[in-house]
Amino acid sequence: MEANTTKLEITPLELKKRLDSGEKPFILDIREAHEVEICALNNSALIPMGELAQRFQELSELKDQEIIIYCRSGARSDRCANFLRGQGFTNVVNLTGGILRWADEVDSSLSKY
C-alpha cells in the first residue's frame, strides 16, 4: 500500500515562490469579513469559518484539486482543513502561521491585527 504523500501544510515562502512562478492555486480565506477588510491575500475566496459547514458544497468542484486555506494565525484554518478532509476533499493544505506569518515573511506592508 502506497503512503499518502499529500502535503498538509505550506509555508508563506513556499506559497510565494509558487505564485511568483505563475501558479494560481485556489486560496480559501476562512476569516470573518471584518478581518478581510484589514488585510487579505490577493485572489483568495472567502468562506468564513462559521459558514463553512453550511457552504462547503460550494467547493465541490475542487474536491480533488489543491485548496490552500488560511486564517489569521493558522489555527482556525487547520481545523477547517481537517473538516474539509473529513468531507472527502483530498488535497487541502493549511498556510502555516496564517496571514500574520505571511506579513512577517513575504509582505510587510500588510496590516497586522
N, C-alpha and C positions, 0 to 999 in steps of 0.2 A: 504494500500500500504506500502510495506516494504521500509525503508530508505536505501539509498545507503551507505554501510559500507566500500567501497573500500578506502583504505588509500591513500592519495595523496602525502605524504612525509615520508621520513625515515631519521633518524639522522645517522651520521657516526658510532656512538657507537652501535646503533641498528643493522646496517648492519654488522659490525664487529662481533657481537655476533652470528648472523645468519651464517656468513661464517665460524666462528670457530666451530659451531655445525655441519658443514658438508653440509649445504645447498649450492646449486650452482645456484643462481638466474641469469637470463640474465641481464647483466650490459651493458648499452649503453653509450658510451662516445661521446658527440656531439661537442667536441672541435676540433680545427684545428690540422693538423699533426705536425706542429712545437711545439704546446703545449704538445702533447703526448710525444715528444722527451724529454721534461723536466721532466715529471713525469706522471704516469698513475696508475690506479688500475689494479691489475692482472686479467687476464681472461676477460677483457672487450672488446666489439666490438666497432669499430669506424665508425660512420657516421657523418661527420662534419655538423653542423647546416645549413650551406649554401647549403648542398646537400640533406637534409632530405626530402624536398618537392618532389624531384625527385626520391628518393631512399626508401621511407618508405615502399613500397611494398615488399622490401627485408625482412621485418619483419612480413609479413602477417601470417606466421605460428604461430606467437606469439600473435595474436590478442586478445586472451582471457587468455594468461599467463602473469605472472608478468614481467614487464620490469622496471628495476631500471635505471634511466637516470641521468647523471651527467655532469657538466662542471667545470669551474674554481671556481665560487662562488655560483652557484645555480640559477642565474637569467636566463641565456640562456637555461639551461635545463628545467626550469619551463615553459618557453614559448614553448619549443619543446614538453614537456609532454602534454601541453594543445592542441598543434597541433595534436599529435597522438590520443588523446582522441576524437578530432573532426573528425578523420578519422575512428573512430569506435573501437579503442583499448580500452579495458575495464579495464586494471589493470596497468597503468603507474604511477610509483612512483618516485618523484624527491628526489635526495640526497641533503638534506638541507645543505647549506653552501658549497657545491661542494668539490672539491679536496683540497681546502685551509683548510676547516674545518676538513677534513679527516687528513690532515697533522698535524693540531693542536691537535686533539683529539685521533688519532689512530696511526699514523706512522710519527713521527717527522723526520725520515730520508729522507722523500720526499723533493725535492727542491720546494720551493715556488716561485711564479713569479707574 
